[in-house]
Amino acid sequence: MLIGVVGLNGSGKDTFASYLVEKYGFLHKDFGQEIRDELKSLGKNFLDRIEMINLGNERRKMFGADYWAKRLLKGYSKNKKLVLSSVRNPAEAETIISNGGIIVEVFASIETRFKRTVARVKKDPAYKHGDIVFEDFKNKELLEMKNPDPTKQQTLKCISMAKHKVDNNGSIKEFQKRIDELMNELMYSTN
């Protein structure tokens, strides 16, 4: 089973993926981590979203819009359980779908996502620190959502490709319950 997870910044994509690893035995690969690893290999010690976005876009432009998806799917076979988090380009989503996968959106309100992002940045030394302002958060998000360049982030198009949506506005237990409901539905429909 192959699942690609899409959602806006701070929605809970990695939390979703981690739960699939913990409870359902999935292997988790993260588009964002793949980009961070490549930045580190280029000698970047402190990372920020802009650097990550720029490298992701640069590689898509050089090697094709599906570059990151193909890289993460290397070695995948359909009898394995794999979840790919942080799908941000339609070519990535299409690559997942063409390999027999599905796209799942993790959704949370902008206020919830902003609070989570502020908390994450404050505790993660890998990110450049500074105050995150709500208006800046919204404006940066807009850049990721609707970019007309097919090699750049187009999160809204990816969201529109999702066959399932999981709400993550409540507690972690509520989120896990919704994930379990989705997994029961998916496992039932594939048998």
C-alpha positions, 0 to 999 in steps of 0.5 A: 500500500502506498500513501502520499500525504498532502497538507498545508504547513503544520497540518500534521502530515508527519504525525499522520505518517508516524502513526502509520509506522507505529500502528500499521507497520509502514515505512515513512519517507518524507519529501522535506527530510529528503530535501533537508538531507540534500541541503546538509550534503551541500554544507548547509547547517541551518535550514529554513523553509525558503532554502528548502523550497528553493532547492526543491524547486531547483531540482524539479526544474533540473531533473523533472517535476517528479524528481523527488517522488522518483527518488523516494520511490526508488526500491518500492514494490507494491507488496510493501507499505510506504507512506510519503509525507509532504507531497507539494507538487502535482507531478509528485502526486501523479507519480504516487498514483501511477505507482498504485498509491493514493493521496490523503489530505491532512487538514487543520485550520490556519490558526491551529497550524500557525500555533503548531508551526511556532511551537515546532520552530522554537524547539527545533535547533535545525531551523533558523529562529526568529519570531513568526508573524501570523501575516507572514505565515499566511503570505508564505503559505500563499506562495506554496499553494498556487504557483503557476510554474509546474516545477514549483510547489502547488499544494492546492493542486495536490490537495485537489488530487486527494481521495481522502481527507483527515481532519486534525483540528482536535486532540492527538487521540481524535486524530488517531481515531480518524486515521484508524477509520481511514485505514479500516476503510482502505484495508477493507476496499483493497481486500 
